[in-house]
Amino acid sequence: MGRSQLSERIVPDLSHDLHVSVASPEEAESGVAEFWVGDHLFGSTRLEEGEPVLRIEPRSDGGEIAVTAQSLAAALAQAKLLLEPS
Protein backbone atom coordinates (compact mmCIF):
# COMPACT_ATOMS: atom_id res chain seq x y z
CA MET A 1 0.00 0.00 0.00
CA GLY A 2 1.45 3.35 -1.02
CA ARG A 3 1.73 6.31 1.31
CA SER A 4 -1.16 8.20 -0.34
CA GLN A 5 -3.44 5.16 -0.05
CA LEU A 6 -2.52 4.74 3.63
CA SER A 7 -3.13 8.45 4.31
CA GLU A 8 -6.52 8.33 2.63
CA ARG A 9 -7.50 5.30 4.68
CA ILE A 10 -6.30 6.67 8.05
CA VAL A 11 -6.88 10.44 7.95
CA PRO A 12 -10.68 10.28 8.50
CA ASP A 13 -10.09 8.36 11.77
CA LEU A 14 -7.65 10.94 13.15
CA SER A 15 -10.08 13.76 13.83
CA HIS A 16 -10.24 13.50 17.62
CA ASP A 17 -8.92 16.31 19.79
CA LEU A 18 -7.44 15.73 23.21
CA HIS A 19 -8.52 17.84 26.16
CA VAL A 20 -6.38 18.09 29.28
CA SER A 21 -7.60 18.58 32.83
CA VAL A 22 -6.00 18.75 36.25
CA ALA A 23 -8.56 18.17 38.99
CA SER A 24 -6.84 19.91 41.89
CA PRO A 25 -3.65 21.64 43.05
CA GLU A 26 -2.76 18.42 44.89
CA GLU A 27 -3.00 16.39 41.69
CA ALA A 28 -0.92 19.00 39.86
CA GLU A 29 1.73 18.70 42.57
CA SER A 30 1.73 14.92 42.01
CA GLY A 31 2.03 15.41 38.26
CA VAL A 32 -1.45 14.06 37.52
CA ALA A 33 -3.15 15.37 34.39
CA GLU A 34 -5.92 13.57 32.53
CA PHE A 35 -6.20 13.45 28.74
CA TRP A 36 -9.71 13.04 27.37
CA VAL A 37 -11.14 12.43 23.90
CA GLY A 38 -14.82 13.21 24.19
CA ASP A 39 -16.05 11.20 27.16
CA HIS A 40 -13.25 8.61 26.92
CA LEU A 41 -10.18 8.78 29.11
CA PHE A 42 -7.21 8.55 26.73
CA GLY A 43 -4.55 8.57 29.43
CA SER A 44 -3.04 10.35 32.39
CA THR A 45 0.32 11.50 33.57
CA ARG A 46 2.13 10.83 36.81
CA LEU A 47 5.57 11.79 38.00
CA GLU A 48 8.34 9.26 37.55
CA GLU A 49 11.84 10.38 38.52
CA GLY A 50 10.62 13.99 38.49
CA GLU A 51 9.23 13.85 34.94
CA PRO A 52 5.57 13.51 33.96
CA VAL A 53 5.04 10.19 32.13
CA LEU A 54 1.95 9.62 29.99
CA ARG A 55 0.13 6.34 30.57
CA ILE A 56 -2.31 5.52 27.75
CA GLU A 57 -5.49 3.77 28.88
CA PRO A 58 -7.31 1.10 26.87
CA ARG A 59 -10.97 1.77 26.10
CA SER A 60 -13.38 -0.27 28.18
CA ASP A 61 -14.95 -1.70 25.02
CA GLY A 62 -11.58 -2.69 23.54
CA GLY A 63 -11.87 -0.14 20.72
CA GLU A 64 -9.23 2.33 19.60
CA ILE A 65 -8.95 6.03 20.26
CA ALA A 66 -7.18 7.85 17.45
CA VAL A 67 -5.65 11.30 17.91
CA THR A 68 -3.59 13.44 15.60
CA ALA A 69 0.08 13.97 16.33
CA GLN A 70 -0.60 17.72 16.47
CA SER A 71 -3.37 17.23 19.05
CA LEU A 72 -1.15 14.97 21.17
CA ALA A 73 1.77 17.42 21.05
CA ALA A 74 -0.50 20.34 21.97
CA ALA A 75 -2.09 18.39 24.83
CA LEU A 76 1.32 17.39 26.22
CA ALA A 77 2.47 21.01 26.08
CA GLN A 78 -0.72 22.13 27.84
CA ALA A 79 -0.29 19.46 30.53
CA LYS A 80 3.28 20.61 31.13
CA LEU A 81 2.06 24.18 31.66
CA LEU A 82 -0.77 23.07 33.96
CA LEU A 83 1.58 20.93 36.06
CA GLU A 84 4.30 23.55 36.51
CA PRO A 85 4.35 25.11 39.97
CA SER A 86 2.94 28.63 40.02
ABEGO torsion letter per residue (X at the ends): XBAAAAAAAAAAAAABBBBBBBABAAAAAAGBBBBBBEABBAEBBBBBGGBBBBBBBBBAAGBBBBBBAAAAAAAAAAAAAAABBX
